[in-house]
């Protein structure tokens, strides 16, 4: 207990008394209630900010997921459109070919 001065000794400044009290609190393992309440409030504020940040991150991930799916959907639609156009072109050629063949076979020889 060399670091704890006797109670009746005088302190030359209020700063020395504060430092002595801080040392005593550390030695006893306690925290002043005002500091505890301040830290508790700060913890609540930080917890709230963390929850808001997590909610924002989830919204952004959902938005990016939708946009990613939108891009994928557009690619699928483009492929489907290309396939449909190719099928229609092939059917038109078949129809033209059959028309030409049937037209030639009906011509009088």
MOPAC internal coordinates of N, CA, C and O (Angstrom, degrees):
PM7 1SCF
backbone

  N    0.0000 0     0.00 0     0.00 0    0    0    0
  C    1.4446 1     0.00 0     0.00 0    1    0    0
  C    1.5135 1   111.47 1     0.00 0    2    1    0
  O    1.2310 1   121.31 1  -146.57 1    3    2    1
  N    1.2654 1   115.10 1    33.43 1    3    2    1
  C    1.4580 1   119.70 1   179.26 1    5    3    2
  C    1.5228 1   111.44 1   -71.90 1    6    5    3
  O    1.2310 1   119.71 1   151.36 1    7    6    5
  N    1.3560 1   118.16 1   -28.64 1    7    6    5
  C    1.4528 1   120.28 1  -176.67 1    9    7    6
  C    1.5230 1   112.87 1   -78.96 1   10    9    7
  O    1.2310 1   120.01 1   165.17 1   11   10    9
  N    1.3429 1   117.59 1   -14.83 1   11   10    9
  C    1.4552 1   120.49 1  -178.85 1   13   11   10
  C    1.5240 1   108.66 1   -97.39 1   14   13   11
  O    1.2310 1   120.23 1   -66.46 1   15   14   13
  N    1.3234 1   117.17 1   113.54 1   15   14   13
  C    1.4693 1   119.17 1   179.62 1   17   15   14
  C    1.5278 1   110.48 1   -72.37 1   18   17   15
  O    1.2310 1   120.23 1   -23.61 1   19   18   17
  N    1.2982 1   117.17 1   156.39 1   19   18   17
  C    1.4648 1   119.88 1   176.86 1   21   19   18
  C    1.5259 1   110.54 1   -59.67 1   22   21   19
  O    1.2310 1   120.10 1   -28.56 1   23   22   21
  N    1.3309 1   117.41 1   151.44 1   23   22   21
  C    1.4503 1   122.26 1  -177.08 1   25   23   22
  C    1.5233 1   113.26 1   -62.69 1   26   25   23
  O    1.2310 1   119.39 1   148.26 1   27   26   25
  N    1.3018 1   118.77 1   -31.74 1   27   26   25
  C    1.4600 1   120.62 1  -175.77 1   29   27   26
  C    1.5152 1   113.64 1   -84.56 1   30   29   27
  O    1.2310 1   120.04 1   174.87 1   31   30   29
  N    1.3162 1   117.53 1    -5.13 1   31   30   29
  C    1.4597 1   118.04 1  -179.87 1   33   31   30
  C    1.5189 1   109.17 1   -71.53 1   34   33   31
  O    1.2310 1   120.63 1   -32.08 1   35   34   33
  N    1.2939 1   116.40 1   147.92 1   35   34   33
  C    1.4584 1   120.92 1  -179.06 1   37   35   34
  C    1.5138 1   110.46 1   -89.15 1   38   37   35
  O    1.2310 1   121.11 1   -31.06 1   39   38   37
  N    1.3131 1   115.49 1   148.94 1   39   38   37
  C    1.4516 1   121.01 1   175.75 1   41   39   38
  C    1.5142 1   106.85 1  -106.26 1   42   41   39
  O    1.2310 1   121.25 1   -40.60 1   43   42   41
  N    1.3299 1   115.22 1   139.40 1   43   42   41
  C    1.4543 1   118.38 1  -177.83 1   45   43   42
  C    1.5270 1   111.83 1   -77.85 1   46   45   43
  O    1.2310 1   119.86 1   159.26 1   47   46   45
  N    1.3204 1   117.88 1   -20.74 1   47   46   45
  C    1.4715 1   119.47 1   178.54 1   49   47   46
  C    1.5249 1   109.71 1  -149.40 1   50   49   47
  O    1.2310 1   122.07 1   -18.14 1   51   50   49
  N    1.2899 1   113.64 1   161.86 1   51   50   49
  C    1.4661 1   118.42 1   178.21 1   53   51   50
  C    1.5358 1   110.67 1   -68.08 1   54   53   51
  O    1.2310 1   120.92 1   154.35 1   55   54   53
  N    1.3162 1   115.85 1   -25.65 1   55   54   53
  C    1.4636 1   119.86 1   177.83 1   57   55   54
  C    1.5253 1   110.68 1   -65.71 1   58   57   55
  O    1.2310 1   120.33 1   139.49 1   59   58   57
  N    1.3122 1   116.98 1   -40.51 1   59   58   57
  C    1.4635 1   120.25 1   177.38 1   61   59   58
  C    1.5232 1   110.41 1   -63.16 1   62   61   59
  O    1.2310 1   120.43 1   139.10 1   63   62   61
  N    1.3256 1   116.78 1   -40.90 1   63   62   61
  C    1.4554 1   120.63 1   178.69 1   65   63   62
  C    1.5273 1   110.20 1   -63.41 1   66   65   63
  O    1.2310 1   120.22 1   136.68 1   67   66   65
  N    1.3332 1   117.18 1   -43.32 1   67   66   65
  C    1.4639 1   121.69 1   177.90 1   69   67   66
  C    1.5226 1   110.83 1   -60.05 1   70   69   67
  O    1.2310 1   120.58 1   134.12 1   71   70   69
  N    1.3214 1   116.50 1   -45.88 1   71   70   69
  C    1.4595 1   120.45 1   178.88 1   73   71   70
  C    1.5265 1   110.80 1   -61.07 1   74   73   71
  O    1.2310 1   120.84 1   137.74 1   75   74   73
  N    1.3451 1   115.99 1   -42.26 1   75   74   73
  C    1.4651 1   120.31 1   179.25 1   77   75   74
  C    1.5254 1   110.06 1   -62.57 1   78   77   75
  O    1.2310 1   120.09 1   137.88 1   79   78   77
  N    1.3505 1   117.43 1   -42.12 1   79   78   77
  C    1.4556 1   121.62 1   178.26 1   81   79   78
  C    1.5342 1   111.35 1   -63.76 1   82   81   79
  O    1.2310 1   120.96 1   138.37 1   83   82   81
  N    1.3273 1   115.78 1   -41.63 1   83   82   81
  C    1.4732 1   119.70 1   178.14 1   85   83   82
  C    1.5304 1   109.82 1   -60.33 1   86   85   83
  O    1.2310 1   120.47 1   134.94 1   87   86   85
  N    1.3161 1   116.70 1   -45.06 1   87   86   85
  C    1.4614 1   120.46 1   178.48 1   89   87   86
  C    1.5218 1   110.94 1   -62.49 1   90   89   87
  O    1.2310 1   120.39 1   138.74 1   91   90   89
  N    1.3132 1   116.86 1   -41.26 1   91   90   89
  C    1.4608 1   120.41 1  -179.68 1   93   91   90
  C    1.5253 1   110.50 1   -64.87 1   94   93   91
  O    1.2310 1   120.53 1   137.53 1   95   94   93
  N    1.3578 1   116.59 1   -42.47 1   95   94   93
  C    1.4652 1   120.52 1   178.29 1   97   95   94
  C    1.5303 1   110.84 1   -62.06 1   98   97   95
  O    1.2310 1   120.78 1   137.29 1   99   98   97
  N    1.3443 1   116.11 1   -42.71 1   99   98   97
  C    1.4600 1   119.86 1   178.34 1  101   99   98
  C    1.5231 1   110.53 1   -62.13 1  102  101   99
  O    1.2310 1   120.75 1   136.01 1  103  102  101
  N    1.3227 1   116.17 1   -43.99 1  103  102  101
  C    1.4579 1   120.45 1  -178.98 1  105  103  102
  C    1.5319 1   110.82 1   -63.67 1  106  105  103
  O    1.2310 1   120.03 1   141.88 1  107  106  105
  N    1.3171 1   117.54 1   -38.12 1  107  106  105
  C    1.4584 1   121.96 1  -178.60 1  109  107  106
  C    1.5386 1   111.82 1   -83.02 1  110  109  107
  O    1.2310 1   120.65 1   166.15 1  111  110  109
  N    1.3295 1   116.36 1   -13.85 1  111  110  109
  C    1.4572 1   120.40 1   179.64 1  113  111  110
  C    1.5169 1   113.24 1    74.13 1  114  113  111
  O    1.2310 1   120.61 1  -146.50 1  115  114  113
  N    1.3120 1   116.43 1    33.50 1  115  114  113
  C    1.4636 1   120.15 1   179.68 1  117  115  114
  C    1.5288 1   109.95 1  -118.98 1  118  117  115
  O    1.2310 1   122.32 1   -16.50 1  119  118  117
  N    1.3269 1   113.16 1   163.50 1  119  118  117
  C    1.4622 1   120.84 1   177.51 1  121  119  118
  C    1.5169 1   106.47 1  -127.88 1  122  121  119
  O    1.2310 1   119.92 1   -45.27 1  123  122  121
  N    1.3253 1   117.76 1   134.73 1  123  122  121
  C    1.4680 1   119.18 1   177.24 1  125  123  122
  C    1.5311 1   110.42 1   -59.70 1  126  125  123
  O    1.2310 1   120.83 1   -36.11 1  127  126  125
  N    1.3119 1   116.01 1   143.89 1  127  126  125
  C    1.4693 1   120.90 1  -177.06 1  129  127  126
  C    1.5193 1   111.97 1   -57.88 1  130  129  127
  O    1.2310 1   119.85 1   139.65 1  131  130  129
  N    1.3115 1   117.89 1   -40.35 1  131  130  129
  C    1.4666 1   120.24 1   179.96 1  133  131  130
  C    1.5300 1   110.50 1   -60.90 1  134  133  131
  O    1.2310 1   120.04 1   138.24 1  135  134  133
  N    1.3152 1   117.54 1   -41.76 1  135  134  133
  C    1.4601 1   120.79 1   178.54 1  137  135  134
  C    1.5322 1   110.05 1   -67.84 1  138  137  135
  O    1.2310 1   120.72 1   139.37 1  139  138  137
  N    1.3390 1   116.22 1   -40.63 1  139  138  137
  C    1.4673 1   120.66 1   178.42 1  141  139  138
  C    1.5229 1   110.48 1   -59.99 1  142  141  139
  O    1.2310 1   120.26 1   133.08 1  143  142  141
  N    1.3398 1   117.11 1   -46.92 1  143  142  141
  C    1.4646 1   120.64 1  -179.63 1  145  143  142
  C    1.5241 1   111.24 1   -64.19 1  146  145  143
  O    1.2310 1   120.87 1   140.19 1  147  146  145
  N    1.3321 1   115.95 1   -39.81 1  147  146  145
  C    1.4633 1   120.22 1   178.12 1  149  147  146
  C    1.5285 1   110.30 1   -62.37 1  150  149  147
  O    1.2310 1   120.18 1   135.23 1  151  150  149
  N    1.3248 1   117.25 1   -44.77 1  151  150  149
  C    1.4598 1   121.25 1   179.10 1  153  151  150
  C    1.5241 1   111.46 1   -68.15 1  154  153  151
  O    1.2310 1   120.23 1   144.25 1  155  154  153
  N    1.3191 1   117.17 1   -35.75 1  155  154  153
  C    1.4600 1   121.04 1   177.51 1  157  155  154
  C    1.5246 1   110.49 1   -63.89 1  158  157  155
  O    1.2310 1   120.69 1   135.96 1  159  158  157
  N    1.3284 1   116.29 1   -44.04 1  159  158  157
  C    1.4674 1   120.49 1   178.16 1  161  159  158
  C    1.5283 1   110.53 1   -63.75 1  162  161  159
  O    1.2310 1   121.00 1   137.24 1  163  162  161
  N    1.3259 1   115.69 1   -42.76 1  163  162  161
  C    1.4638 1   120.51 1   179.12 1  165  163  162
  C    1.5342 1   110.39 1   -62.88 1  166  165  163
  O    1.2310 1   120.78 1   140.04 1  167  166  165
  N    1.3248 1   116.11 1   -39.96 1  167  166  165
  C    1.4576 1   121.10 1   177.88 1  169  167  166
  C    1.5284 1   110.51 1   -62.55 1  170  169  167
  O    1.2310 1   120.47 1   137.38 1  171  170  169
  N    1.3266 1   116.71 1   -42.62 1  171  170  169
  C    1.4692 1   120.62 1   178.29 1  173  171  170
  C    1.5257 1   111.34 1   -63.04 1  174  173  171
  O    1.2310 1   120.88 1   138.25 1  175  174  173
  N    1.3339 1   115.92 1   -41.75 1  175  174  173
  C    1.4694 1   119.87 1   178.61 1  177  175  174
  C    1.5259 1   109.90 1   -62.75 1  178  177  175
  O    1.2310 1   120.58 1   135.22 1  179  178  177
  N    1.3291 1   116.49 1   -44.78 1  179  178  177
  C    1.4564 1   120.15 1   179.91 1  181  179  178
  C    1.5321 1   111.36 1   -65.99 1  182  181  179
  O    1.2310 1   120.13 1   142.19 1  183  182  181
  N    1.3204 1   117.36 1   -37.81 1  183  182  181
  C    1.4651 1   120.75 1   177.95 1  185  183  182
  C    1.5290 1   110.06 1   -63.86 1  186  185  183
  O    1.2310 1   120.64 1   138.25 1  187  186  185
  N    1.3257 1   116.39 1   -41.75 1  187  186  185
  C    1.4611 1   120.87 1   178.25 1  189  187  186
  C    1.5244 1   110.49 1   -62.77 1  190  189  187
  O    1.2310 1   120.86 1   135.20 1  191  190  189
  N    1.3303 1   115.96 1   -44.80 1  191  190  189
  C    1.4645 1   119.93 1   179.37 1  193  191  190
  C    1.5261 1   111.00 1   -63.43 1  194  193  191
  O    1.2310 1   120.57 1   141.14 1  195  194  193
  N    1.3365 1   116.51 1   -38.86 1  195  194  193
  C    1.4560 1   120.60 1   178.23 1  197  195  194
  C    1.5198 1   111.01 1   -64.16 1  198  197  195
  O    1.2310 1   120.36 1   136.36 1  199  198  197
  N    1.3312 1   116.93 1   -43.64 1  199  198  197
  C    1.4714 1   120.54 1   178.66 1  201  199  198
  C    1.5236 1   110.83 1   -63.19 1  202  201  199
  O    1.2310 1   120.34 1   139.51 1  203  202  201
  N    1.3401 1   116.96 1   -40.49 1  203  202  201
  C    1.4648 1   120.37 1   177.55 1  205  203  202
  C    1.5244 1   110.72 1   -64.26 1  206  205  203
  O    1.2310 1   120.85 1   138.42 1  207  206  205
  N    1.3394 1   115.98 1   -41.58 1  207  206  205
  C    1.4669 1   119.68 1   179.57 1  209  207  206
  C    1.5221 1   110.60 1   -64.73 1  210  209  207
  O    1.2310 1   120.21 1   138.54 1  211  210  209
  N    1.3339 1   117.21 1   -41.46 1  211  210  209
  C    1.4587 1   120.39 1   178.72 1  213  211  210
  C    1.5274 1   110.95 1   -64.04 1  214  213  211
  O    1.2310 1   120.51 1   139.74 1  215  214  213
  N    1.3321 1   116.62 1   -40.26 1  215  214  213
  C    1.4667 1   120.13 1   177.73 1  217  215  214
  C    1.5275 1   110.24 1   -63.91 1  218  217  215
  O    1.2310 1   120.14 1   138.49 1  219  218  217
  N    1.3200 1   117.34 1   -41.51 1  219  218  217
  C    1.4642 1   121.53 1   178.50 1  221  219  218
  C    1.5228 1   110.17 1   -63.20 1  222  221  219
  O    1.2310 1   120.54 1   136.87 1  223  222  221
  N    1.3205 1   116.57 1   -43.13 1  223  222  221
  C    1.4638 1   120.60 1   179.16 1  225  223  222
  C    1.5212 1   110.35 1   -61.64 1  226  225  223
  O    1.2310 1   120.31 1   137.10 1  227  226  225
  N    1.3236 1   117.01 1   -42.90 1  227  226  225
  C    1.4669 1   120.23 1   179.10 1  229  227  226
  C    1.5289 1   111.02 1   -63.73 1  230  229  227
  O    1.2310 1   120.54 1   138.56 1  231  230  229
  N    1.3463 1   116.57 1   -41.44 1  231  230  229
  C    1.4682 1   119.35 1   177.94 1  233  231  230
  C    1.5269 1   110.86 1   -63.22 1  234  233  231
  O    1.2310 1   120.50 1   137.71 1  235  234  233
  N    1.3435 1   116.66 1   -42.29 1  235  234  233
  C    1.4630 1   120.14 1   179.81 1  237  235  234
  C    1.5217 1   111.12 1   -65.46 1  238  237  235
  O    1.2310 1   120.64 1   139.00 1  239  238  237
  N    1.3327 1   116.38 1   -41.00 1  239  238  237
  C    1.4643 1   119.49 1   177.68 1  241  239  238
  C    1.5263 1   110.51 1   -62.81 1  242  241  239
  O    1.2310 1   120.83 1   138.95 1  243  242  241
  N    1.3237 1   116.01 1   -41.05 1  243  242  241
  C    1.4672 1   119.60 1   178.53 1  245  243  242
  C    1.5185 1   110.23 1   -64.31 1  246  245  243
  O    1.2310 1   120.54 1   137.24 1  247  246  245
  N    1.3259 1   116.56 1   -42.76 1  247  246  245
  C    1.4628 1   121.00 1   178.92 1  249  247  246
  C    1.5171 1   110.57 1   -63.12 1  250  249  247
  O    1.2310 1   120.69 1   134.57 1  251  250  249
  N    1.3303 1   116.28 1   -45.43 1  251  250  249
  C    1.4591 1   119.48 1   178.81 1  253  251  250
  C    1.5258 1   110.65 1   -65.06 1  254  253  251
  O    1.2310 1   120.63 1   143.10 1  255  254  253
  N    1.3265 1   116.40 1   -36.90 1  255  254  253
  C    1.4607 1   119.91 1   177.56 1  257  255  254
  C    1.5072 1   111.51 1   -62.31 1  258  257  255
  O    1.2310 1   120.81 1   137.16 1  259  258  257
  N    1.3221 1   116.05 1   -42.84 1  259  258  257
  C    1.4696 1   120.48 1   178.19 1  261  259  258
  C    1.5144 1   109.67 1   -65.26 1  262  261  259
  O    1.2310 1   120.23 1   136.06 1  263  262  261
  N    1.3233 1   117.17 1   -43.94 1  263  262  261
  C    1.4613 1   119.70 1   179.89 1  265  263  262
  C    1.5188 1   110.46 1   -65.54 1  266  265  263
  O    1.2310 1   120.47 1   141.76 1  267  266  265
  N    1.3393 1   116.71 1   -38.24 1  267  266  265
  C    1.4532 1   119.79 1   176.45 1  269  267  266
  C    1.5101 1   111.06 1   -63.25 1  270  269  267
  O    1.2310 1   120.51 1   138.80 1  271  270  269
  N    1.3227 1   116.64 1   -41.20 1  271  270  269
  C    1.4559 1   120.73 1   177.74 1  273  271  270
  C    1.5211 1   110.34 1   -69.10 1  274  273  271
  O    1.2310 1   120.95 1   145.02 1  275  274  273
  N    1.3203 1   115.78 1   -34.98 1  275  274  273
  C    1.4620 1   119.89 1   178.68 1  277  275  274
  C    1.5223 1   109.84 1   -63.30 1  278  277  275
  O    1.2310 1   120.79 1   137.89 1  279  278  277
  N    1.3160 1   116.09 1   -42.11 1  279  278  277
  C    1.4586 1   120.32 1   178.82 1  281  279  278
  C    1.5272 1   109.81 1   -64.37 1  282  281  279
  O    1.2310 1   120.98 1   136.03 1  283  282  281
  N    1.3213 1   115.74 1   -43.97 1  283  282  281
  C    1.4561 1   120.34 1   178.64 1  285  283  282
  C    1.5344 1   110.48 1   -63.56 1  286  285  283
  O    1.2310 1   120.81 1   138.59 1  287  286  285
  N    1.3241 1   116.05 1   -41.41 1  287  286  285
  C    1.4671 1   120.24 1   178.68 1  289  287  286
  C    1.5300 1   110.17 1   -62.63 1  290  289  287
  O    1.2310 1   120.35 1   137.92 1  291  290  289
  N    1.3298 1   116.94 1   -42.08 1  291  290  289
  C    1.4734 1   120.05 1   178.32 1  293  291  290
  C    1.5262 1   111.12 1   -62.79 1  294  293  291
  O    1.2310 1   120.56 1   140.45 1  295  294  293
  N    1.3309 1   116.54 1   -39.55 1  295  294  293
  C    1.4585 1   119.78 1   178.11 1  297  295  294
  C    1.5341 1   110.36 1   -63.80 1  298  297  295
  O    1.2310 1   120.63 1   137.73 1  299  298  297
  N    1.3273 1   116.40 1   -42.27 1  299  298  297
  C    1.4702 1   120.44 1   178.74 1  301  299  298
  C    1.5214 1   110.30 1   -63.91 1  302  301  299
  O    1.2310 1   120.84 1   136.67 1  303  302  301
  N    1.3490 1   115.99 1   -43.33 1  303  302  301
  C    1.4662 1   119.09 1   178.62 1  305  303  302
  C    1.5200 1   111.27 1   -63.27 1  306  305  303
  O    1.2310 1   120.15 1   140.59 1  307  306  305
  N    1.3280 1   117.32 1   -39.41 1  307  306  305
  C    1.4668 1   120.29 1   177.38 1  309  307  306
  C    1.5299 1   110.84 1   -62.56 1  310  309  307
  O    1.2310 1   120.72 1   137.21 1  311  310  309
  N    1.3279 1   116.22 1   -42.79 1  311  310  309
  C    1.4641 1   119.93 1   177.48 1  313  311  310
  C    1.5232 1   111.02 1   -63.47 1  314  313  311
  O    1.2310 1   120.91 1   137.39 1  315  314  313
  N    1.3214 1   115.87 1   -42.61 1  315  314  313
  C    1.4693 1   120.52 1   179.15 1  317  315  314
  C    1.5269 1   110.75 1   -62.65 1  318  317  315
  O    1.2310 1   120.93 1   138.27 1  319  318  317
  N    1.3365 1   115.83 1   -41.73 1  319  318  317
  C    1.4640 1   120.16 1   178.62 1  321  319  318
  C    1.5237 1   110.36 1   -63.30 1  322  321  319
  O    1.2310 1   120.21 1   136.36 1  323  322  321
  N    1.3133 1   117.21 1   -43.64 1  323  322  321
  C    1.4634 1   121.01 1   178.69 1  325  323  322
  C    1.5210 1   111.01 1   -62.00 1  326  325  323
  O    1.2310 1   120.96 1   135.83 1  327  326  325
  N    1.3453 1   115.78 1   -44.17 1  327  326  325
  C    1.4678 1   120.35 1   179.83 1  329  327  326
  C    1.5294 1   110.26 1   -64.05 1  330  329  327
  O    1.2310 1   120.42 1   138.19 1  331  330  329
  N    1.3134 1   116.81 1   -41.81 1  331  330  329
  C    1.4703 1   120.90 1   179.83 1  333  331  330
  C    1.5220 1   110.54 1   -63.86 1  334  333  331
  O    1.2310 1   120.63 1   135.44 1  335  334  333
  N    1.3356 1   116.41 1   -44.56 1  335  334  333
  C    1.4655 1   119.98 1   179.05 1  337  335  334
  C    1.5227 1   111.05 1   -62.66 1  338  337  335
  O    1.2310 1   120.40 1   140.11 1  339  338  337
  N    1.3243 1   116.83 1   -39.89 1  339  338  337
  C    1.4678 1   120.14 1   178.49 1  341  339  338
  C    1.5202 1   110.20 1   -65.73 1  342  341  339
  O    1.2310 1   120.09 1   139.09 1  343  342  341
  N    1.3346 1   117.44 1   -40.91 1  343  342  341
  C    1.4660 1   120.84 1   178.96 1  345  343  342
  C    1.5226 1   110.60 1   -64.48 1  346  345  343
  O    1.2310 1   120.12 1   136.24 1  347  346  345
  N    1.3423 1   117.37 1   -43.76 1  347  346  345
  C    1.4669 1   120.63 1   178.73 1  349  347  346
  C    1.5227 1   111.56 1   -64.05 1  350  349  347
  O    1.2310 1   120.58 1   141.14 1  351  350  349
  N    1.3147 1   116.50 1   -38.86 1  351  350  349
  C    1.4632 1   120.38 1   178.78 1  353  351  350
  C    1.5332 1   109.72 1   -64.60 1  354  353  351
  O    1.2310 1   121.02 1   135.90 1  355  354  353
  N    1.3384 1   115.65 1   -44.10 1  355  354  353
  C    1.4660 1   119.59 1   179.13 1  357  355  354
  C    1.5263 1   110.60 1   -63.53 1  358  357  355
  O    1.2310 1   120.00 1   137.92 1  359  358  357
  N    1.3221 1   117.61 1   -42.08 1  359  358  357
  C    1.4717 1   121.18 1   179.17 1  361  359  358
  C    1.5246 1   110.70 1   -64.27 1  362  361  359
  O    1.2310 1   120.15 1   140.01 1  363  362  361
  N    1.3208 1   117.32 1   -39.99 1  363  362  361
  C    1.4725 1   120.93 1   178.17 1  365  363  362
  C    1.5201 1   110.50 1   -63.03 1  366  365  363
  O    1.2310 1   120.73 1   137.98 1  367  366  365
  N    1.3435 1   116.21 1   -42.02 1  367  366  365
  C    1.4649 1   119.46 1   178.74 1  369  367  366
  C    1.5251 1   110.41 1   -65.48 1  370  369  367
  O    1.2310 1   120.51 1   139.18 1  371  370  369
  N    1.3449 1   116.63 1   -40.82 1  371  370  369
  C    1.4682 1   119.53 1   177.73 1  373  371  370
  C    1.5320 1   110.03 1   -61.91 1  374  373  371
  O    1.2310 1   120.99 1   134.62 1  375  374  373
  N    1.3189 1   115.71 1   -45.38 1  375  374  373
  C    1.4627 1   119.92 1  -179.68 1  377  375  374
  C    1.5194 1   110.76 1   -61.41 1  378  377  375
  O    1.2310 1   120.70 1   136.58 1  379  378  377
  N    1.3382 1   116.27 1   -43.42 1  379  378  377
  C    1.4655 1   120.62 1   179.26 1  381  379  378
  C    1.5303 1   109.68 1   -64.12 1  382  381  379
  O    1.2310 1   121.22 1   137.15 1  383  382  381
  N    1.3174 1   115.27 1   -42.85 1  383  382  381
  C    1.4604 1   119.30 1   179.26 1  385  383  382
  C    1.5198 1   110.51 1   -63.27 1  386  385  383
  O    1.2310 1   119.44 1   134.36 1  387  386  385
  N    1.3094 1   118.67 1   -45.64 1  387  386  385
  C    1.4691 1   122.06 1   179.24 1  389  387  386
  C    1.5233 1   110.70 1   -65.39 1  390  389  387
  O    1.2310 1   120.88 1   142.22 1  391  390  389
  N    1.3122 1   115.92 1   -37.78 1  391  390  389
  C    1.4589 1   119.47 1   178.55 1  393  391  390
  C    1.5136 1   109.83 1   -64.99 1  394  393  391
  O    1.2310 1   121.35 1   135.73 1  395  394  393
  N    1.3490 1   115.03 1   -44.27 1  395  394  393
  C    1.4604 1   119.07 1   179.20 1  397  395  394
  C    1.5263 1   110.66 1   -63.33 1  398  397  395
  O    1.2310 1   120.63 1   137.53 1  399  398  397
  N    1.3225 1   116.41 1   -42.47 1  399  398  397
  C    1.4658 1   120.25 1  -178.81 1  401  399  398
  C    1.5312 1   110.28 1   -66.88 1  402  401  399
  O    1.2310 1   120.93 1   134.90 1  403  402  401
  N    1.3278 1   115.83 1   -45.10 1  403  402  401
  C    1.4749 1   118.31 1  -179.02 1  405  403  402
  C    1.5173 1   111.08 1   -69.95 1  406  405  403
  O    1.2310 1   120.13 1   148.66 1  407  406  405
  N    1.3447 1   117.35 1   -31.34 1  407  406  405
  C    1.4520 1   120.19 1   177.50 1  409  407  406
  C    1.5024 1   111.36 1   -68.94 1  410  409  407
  O    1.2310 1   119.79 1   141.81 1  411  410  409
  N    1.3140 1   118.01 1   -38.19 1  411  410  409
  C    1.4644 1   121.59 1   179.58 1  413  411  410
  C    1.5254 1   110.63 1   -70.78 1  414  413  411
  O    1.2310 1   121.06 1   144.35 1  415  414  413
  N    1.3189 1   115.57 1   -35.65 1  415  414  413
  C    1.4626 1   117.59 1  -178.48 1  417  415  414
  C    1.5114 1   111.41 1   -72.90 1  418  417  415
  O    1.2310 1   119.89 1   158.51 1  419  418  417
  N    1.3167 1   117.81 1   -21.49 1  419  418  417
  C    1.4710 1   120.15 1  -179.65 1  421  419  418
  C    1.5093 1   111.51 1   -89.87 1  422  421  419
  O    1.2310 1   119.30 1   168.90 1  423  422  421
  N    1.3215 1   118.94 1   -11.10 1  423  422  421
  C    1.4694 1   120.95 1   179.47 1  425  423  422
  C    1.5190 1   109.43 1   -68.72 1  426  425  423
  O    1.2310 1   121.16 1   -39.96 1  427  426  425
  N    1.3229 1   115.38 1   140.04 1  427  426  425
  C    1.4684 1   117.94 1   177.80 1  429  427  426
  C    1.5233 1   109.83 1   -69.55 1  430  429  427
  O    1.2310 1   120.54 1   -43.46 1  431  430  429
  N    1.1997 1   116.57 1   136.54 1  431  430  429
  C    1.4514 1   121.38 1   178.22 1  433  431  430
  C    1.4858 1   114.31 1  -100.36 1  434  433  431
  O    1.2310 1   120.10 1   180.00 1  435  434  433

